[in-house]
Amino acid sequence: MRLPVRPVVPLLATVCACLIAACGGSSHPRSHTRPKRPGRALTVAVYSSLPLVGPSSSAGRAMQRGMRLAWLQADRRAGDLLVRYTSLNDARAGHGPWAAAATAANARVAATDPAAMVYLGELDSSASRTSLPILNQAGIPQVSPWSPYVGLTRSVGDGVTAEGEPGDYYRTSVRTFLRLAPDDAVQAAALLTAAHDAGCARMAVLRSSAPQDYSSELSGLLGLEHARSGVRIISYADLPGRSAPGLAVSPVSTLRRWVESLHDQLTGCVAYVGAPSATAVSAIAAVHAALPRAPLFASDRVCQAAFGGGPLRPDLTVASGGRLQCTLPTLSPTGAAFTRFAALWRSRYGSPPPPGPWAAYGYEAMKLALGSIGELGSYGDQRSRVLDALFGETARGTLLGDFGFSSDGDSTVRAYGLWKVRAAGPPHLLRVMQPSVS
């Protein structure tokens, strides 16, 4: 059952014209008259929580710099209100891509600040599962630039999402979470689209043994979506160390037998939907040896690691014989909006934007927050009104294209890139897809 959503109130003004002129933005036929209110706040706060150290730090830092660029471009203001921007780190060295204690502490910092109007984070879906209940209890709108796990916004059957999701995250029964990136249902459709376009009528799926990498969720979504794609999923297998109901338990010998069976099953292509690891590299190498001409696909975790560099990038390329392609939310690196963004980035940071989509997603997340606050005029210091404004936003001409939000908090952004993993340098963009989801 869908949770009640706070009704959207009419937005009262457009975002600052200089922002729109400088780098695209929201376009609304709204009044420019700002409401007057006695005792109004002069300063509001926006927080971000992203991994600034650890394995996801390259993506997190790119997002943070994009957010800061949008904030500075707006002269640290949202309409008539000054905006205090505080960047928080949700990761700790040696604790993986995010740390639970750090993430919870970040959310509590924002929750106890009366001036906090919007919280931009997290990157990782598990981190958002930690911060969301804290922020929801405080009534603080949370805009995640990423966090694609579907259970944050809606329930999906067949064990894809956990029991109680998403309701357990919304203690007030009011939806306060929105995300810019397409969710994993769109990623599943993108993987199937890529397989179909590669001529694969039959696909095998390999899952990861890493905790909280959402390979179970993504493989379940592939199972739900495959019938309408023309690609039949013929088998699943797990890397050694993982056991799951309904799927093969795969110690090394069982995984070896699964790989050997791929040829007999007339497998057209194979998709790996887990986190990158040395075990995954070995499994991909075994799959490529069994099916040397088969297209090999991987999900966003592998793509993100390939952008970050490190030894796994050349290892993955060698293991797959240079045939590995991965999916990742993306944007077109051309067009007027991107040209203006790139010029702004160079003027501020003295270098071109980093490869990958993260800087753009961070930039648009901050613009969305500032625009929604600024449109409310002197009522931009009221969280409930900011929340309504965010849910009612229709952004046009952005780096992500035109988008809005569903009542669940999912954006209408659908662009997914298919990238080729290379031994040297970041992945190469092959094409951009706009997959539809049932």
NORJO-V132812 format. One record per residue. N is the residue number from 1. SS is DSSP state (hx for helix, st for strand, lp for the rest). PSI is psi in radians with two decimals (none if undefined). Layout:
BEGIN
N,SS,PSI ; N,SS,PSI
END
This chain:
BEGIN
1,lp,2.35 ; 2,lp,2.35 ; 3,lp,2.64 ; 4,lp,2.50 ; 5,lp,2.39 ; 6,lp,2.25 ; 7,lp,2.53 ; 8,lp,2.25 ; 9,lp,2.71 ; 10,lp,2.37 ; 11,lp,2.59 ; 12,lp,-0.18 ; 13,lp,2.87 ; 14,lp,2.78 ; 15,lp,2.73 ; 16,lp,2.24 ; 17,hx,-0.50 ; 18,hx,-0.56 ; 19,hx,-0.79 ; 20,hx,-0.79 ; 21,hx,-0.60 ; 22,hx,-0.67 ; 23,hx,0.66 ; 24,lp,3.01 ; 25,st,-2.80 ; 26,st,2.56 ; 27,lp,2.06 ; 28,lp,2.36 ; 29,lp,1.20 ; 30,lp,2.84 ; 31,lp,2.56 ; 32,lp,0.02 ; 33,lp,2.09 ; 34,lp,2.33 ; 35,lp,2.55 ; 36,lp,2.45 ; 37,lp,2.24 ; 38,lp,2.64 ; 39,lp,0.42 ; 40,lp,2.66 ; 41,lp,2.60 ; 42,lp,-0.36 ; 43,st,2.34 ; 44,st,2.94 ; 45,st,2.48 ; 46,st,2.27 ; 47,st,2.58 ; 48,st,2.60 ; 49,st,1.92 ; 50,st,2.74 ; 51,lp,1.98 ; 52,lp,-0.05 ; 53,lp,2.90 ; 54,lp,-2.99 ; 55,lp,-0.36 ; 56,lp,0.20 ; 57,hx,-0.52 ; 58,hx,-0.70 ; 59,hx,-0.77 ; 60,hx,-0.74 ; 61,hx,-0.63 ; 62,hx,-0.74 ; 63,hx,-0.78 ; 64,hx,-0.71 ; 65,hx,-0.61 ; 66,hx,-0.73 ; 67,hx,-0.80 ; 68,hx,-0.65 ; 69,hx,-0.79 ; 70,hx,-0.67 ; 71,hx,-0.79 ; 72,hx,-0.64 ; 73,hx,-0.60 ; 74,lp,0.15 ; 75,lp,0.61 ; 76,lp,0.56 ; 77,st,2.73 ; 78,st,1.75 ; 79,lp,-2.19 ; 80,lp,-0.06 ; 81,st,2.40 ; 82,st,2.55 ; 83,st,2.15 ; 84,st,2.04 ; 85,st,2.22 ; 86,st,2.11 ; 87,st,2.15 ; 88,st,2.68 ; 89,st,2.10 ; 90,lp,0.20 ; 91,lp,2.79 ; 92,lp,2.47 ; 93,lp,2.29 ; 94,lp,0.09 ; 95,lp,0.37 ; 96,lp,-2.83 ; 97,lp,-0.28 ; 98,lp,2.84 ; 99,lp,2.25 ; 100,hx,-0.77 ; 101,hx,-0.73 ; 102,hx,-0.72 ; 103,hx,-0.80 ; 104,hx,-0.69 ; 105,hx,-0.71 ; 106,hx,-0.80 ; 107,hx,-0.66 ; 108,hx,-0.60 ; 109,hx,-0.82 ; 110,hx,-0.70 ; 111,hx,-0.47 ; 112,lp,0.08 ; 113,lp,1.93 ; 114,lp,-0.37 ; 115,lp,-0.16 ; 116,st,2.14 ; 117,st,-0.59 ; 118,st,2.49 ; 119,st,2.07 ; 120,st,1.78 ; 121,lp,2.91 ; 122,lp,3.11 ; 123,lp,-0.88 ; 124,lp,2.44 ; 125,hx,-0.67 ; 126,hx,-0.60 ; 127,hx,-0.70 ; 128,hx,-0.59 ; 129,hx,-0.44 ; 130,hx,-0.79 ; 131,hx,-0.52 ; 132,hx,-0.85 ; 133,hx,-0.61 ; 134,hx,-0.79 ; 135,hx,-0.63 ; 136,hx,-0.70 ; 137,hx,-0.57 ; 138,hx,-0.09 ; 139,lp,0.41 ; 140,lp,2.14 ; 141,st,2.33 ; 142,st,2.12 ; 143,st,1.93 ; 144,st,2.24 ; 145,lp,-0.25 ; 146,lp,-1.94 ; 147,lp,1.25 ; 148,lp,0.00 ; 149,lp,2.19 ; 150,hx,-0.52 ; 151,hx,-0.19 ; 152,hx,-0.42 ; 153,lp,-0.41 ; 154,lp,2.82 ; 155,lp,2.39 ; 156,lp,2.32 ; 157,lp,-2.98 ; 158,lp,0.54 ; 159,lp,0.17 ; 160,lp,-0.81 ; 161,lp,2.79 ; 162,lp,2.74 ; 163,lp,2.37 ; 164,lp,-0.17 ; 165,lp,2.53 ; 166,lp,-0.01 ; 167,hx,-0.58 ; 168,hx,-0.37 ; 169,hx,-0.27 ; 170,lp,1.46 ; 171,lp,-0.41 ; 172,lp,-0.04 ; 173,lp,0.25 ; 174,lp,2.28 ; 175,lp,2.18 ; 176,lp,0.10 ; 177,st,2.28 ; 178,st,2.58 ; 179,st,2.54 ; 180,lp,-0.73 ; 181,lp,2.62 ; 182,lp,2.57 ; 183,lp,3.13 ; 184,hx,-0.32 ; 185,hx,-0.65 ; 186,hx,-0.66 ; 187,hx,-0.72 ; 188,hx,-0.76 ; 189,hx,-0.62 ; 190,hx,-0.75 ; 191,hx,-0.74 ; 192,hx,-0.63 ; 193,hx,-0.76 ; 194,hx,-0.71 ; 195,hx,-0.75 ; 196,hx,-0.79 ; 197,hx,-0.36 ; 198,lp,0.04 ; 199,lp,0.32 ; 200,lp,1.99 ; 201,lp,-0.36 ; 202,st,2.28 ; 203,st,2.43 ; 204,st,2.59 ; 205,st,2.24 ; 206,st,2.28 ; 207,st,2.89 ; 208,lp,2.79 ; 209,lp,0.01 ; 210,lp,2.47 ; 211,lp,2.56 ; 212,lp,0.65 ; 213,lp,-0.01 ; 214,lp,0.41 ; 215,hx,-0.55 ; 216,hx,-0.76 ; 217,hx,-0.82 ; 218,hx,-0.68 ; 219,hx,-0.61 ; 220,hx,-0.69 ; 221,hx,-0.63 ; 222,hx,-0.71 ; 223,hx,-0.61 ; 224,hx,-0.52 ; 225,hx,-0.31 ; 226,hx,-0.51 ; 227,hx,-0.61 ; 228,hx,-0.06 ; 229,lp,-0.26 ; 230,lp,0.11 ; 231,lp,2.14 ; 232,st,2.21 ; 233,st,2.04 ; 234,st,-0.41 ; 235,st,2.73 ; 236,st,2.67 ; 237,st,2.73 ; 238,st,2.56 ; 239,lp,2.75 ; 240,lp,2.45 ; 241,lp,-0.01 ; 242,lp,2.44 ; 243,lp,2.32 ; 244,lp,2.46 ; 245,lp,2.37 ; 246,lp,-0.17 ; 247,lp,2.79 ; 248,lp,2.38 ; 249,lp,2.20 ; 250,lp,1.33 ; 251,lp,3.11 ; 252,hx,-0.77 ; 253,hx,-0.68 ; 254,hx,-0.71 ; 255,hx,-0.68 ; 256,hx,-0.75 ; 257,hx,-0.62 ; 258,hx,-0.78 ; 259,hx,-0.73 ; 260,hx,-0.47 ; 261,hx,-0.24 ; 262,hx,-0.70 ; 263,hx,-0.73 ; 264,hx,-0.49 ; 265,lp,0.11 ; 266,lp,0.75 ; 267,lp,2.24 ; 268,lp,-0.68 ; 269,st,2.92 ; 270,st,2.40 ; 271,st,2.28 ; 272,st,2.14 ; 273,lp,0.61 ; 274,lp,-2.93 ; 275,lp,2.68 ; 276,lp,2.49 ; 277,lp,2.92 ; 278,hx,-0.63 ; 279,hx,-0.71 ; 280,hx,-0.70 ; 281,hx,-0.78 ; 282,hx,-0.71 ; 283,hx,-0.74 ; 284,hx,-0.67 ; 285,hx,-0.70 ; 286,hx,-0.71 ; 287,hx,-0.77 ; 288,hx,-0.63 ; 289,hx,-0.64 ; 290,hx,-0.61 ; 291,lp,1.29 ; 292,lp,-0.35 ; 293,lp,0.02 ; 294,lp,2.42 ; 295,st,2.43 ; 296,st,2.26 ; 297,st,2.67 ; 298,st,2.76 ; 299,lp,-3.02 ; 300,hx,-0.49 ; 301,hx,-0.71 ; 302,hx,-0.73 ; 303,hx,-0.79 ; 304,hx,-0.73 ; 305,hx,-0.65 ; 306,hx,-0.63 ; 307,hx,-0.61 ; 308,hx,-0.29 ; 309,lp,-2.71 ; 310,lp,3.07 ; 311,hx,-0.38 ; 312,hx,-0.48 ; 313,hx,-0.94 ; 314,hx,-0.55 ; 315,hx,-0.75 ; 316,hx,-0.67 ; 317,hx,-0.79 ; 318,hx,-0.77 ; 319,hx,-0.62 ; 320,lp,0.05 ; 321,lp,0.49 ; 322,lp,0.24 ; 323,lp,0.07 ; 324,st,2.22 ; 325,st,2.54 ; 326,st,2.77 ; 327,st,2.55 ; 328,st,2.38 ; 329,st,2.44 ; 330,lp,-3.09 ; 331,lp,2.79 ; 332,lp,2.16 ; 333,lp,0.55 ; 334,lp,3.11 ; 335,lp,2.89 ; 336,hx,-0.72 ; 337,hx,-0.76 ; 338,hx,-0.64 ; 339,hx,-0.75 ; 340,hx,-0.72 ; 341,hx,-0.80 ; 342,hx,-0.67 ; 343,hx,-0.74 ; 344,hx,-0.74 ; 345,hx,-0.80 ; 346,hx,-0.69 ; 347,hx,-0.53 ; 348,hx,-0.77 ; 349,hx,-0.12 ; 350,lp,0.32 ; 351,lp,2.84 ; 352,lp,2.80 ; 353,lp,2.53 ; 354,lp,2.71 ; 355,lp,2.73 ; 356,lp,3.00 ; 357,lp,-0.07 ; 358,hx,-0.68 ; 359,hx,-0.74 ; 360,hx,-0.72 ; 361,hx,-0.69 ; 362,hx,-0.75 ; 363,hx,-0.84 ; 364,hx,-0.52 ; 365,hx,-0.77 ; 366,hx,-0.72 ; 367,hx,-0.69 ; 368,hx,-0.78 ; 369,hx,-0.85 ; 370,hx,-0.69 ; 371,hx,-0.74 ; 372,hx,-0.67 ; 373,hx,-0.82 ; 374,hx,-0.57 ; 375,lp,-0.38 ; 376,lp,-0.06 ; 377,hx,-2.28 ; 378,hx,-0.12 ; 379,hx,0.20 ; 380,lp,-0.04 ; 381,lp,0.32 ; 382,lp,2.03 ; 383,hx,-0.71 ; 384,hx,-0.66 ; 385,hx,-0.65 ; 386,hx,-0.71 ; 387,hx,-0.81 ; 388,hx,-0.71 ; 389,hx,-0.70 ; 390,hx,-0.82 ; 391,hx,-0.48 ; 392,lp,0.04 ; 393,lp,2.43 ; 394,lp,1.79 ; 395,st,2.36 ; 396,st,2.55 ; 397,st,0.47 ; 398,st,3.07 ; 399,lp,-0.43 ; 400,lp,0.12 ; 401,st,-2.83 ; 402,st,2.37 ; 403,st,2.81 ; 404,lp,-2.87 ; 405,st,2.52 ; 406,lp,2.98 ; 407,lp,-0.31 ; 408,lp,-0.31 ; 409,lp,0.08 ; 410,st,2.41 ; 411,st,2.86 ; 412,lp,0.10 ; 413,lp,2.30 ; 414,lp,-0.09 ; 415,st,2.10 ; 416,st,2.32 ; 417,st,2.58 ; 418,st,2.10 ; 419,st,2.52 ; 420,st,2.17 ; 421,lp,2.28 ; 422,lp,2.67 ; 423,lp,-0.65 ; 424,lp,2.21 ; 425,lp,2.91 ; 426,lp,2.88 ; 427,lp,2.65 ; 428,st,2.25 ; 429,st,2.10 ; 430,st,-0.79 ; 431,st,2.90 ; 432,st,2.27 ; 433,st,2.73 ; 434,st,1.22 ; 435,lp,2.53 ; 436,lp,2.69 ; 437,lp,2.39 ; 438,lp,none
END
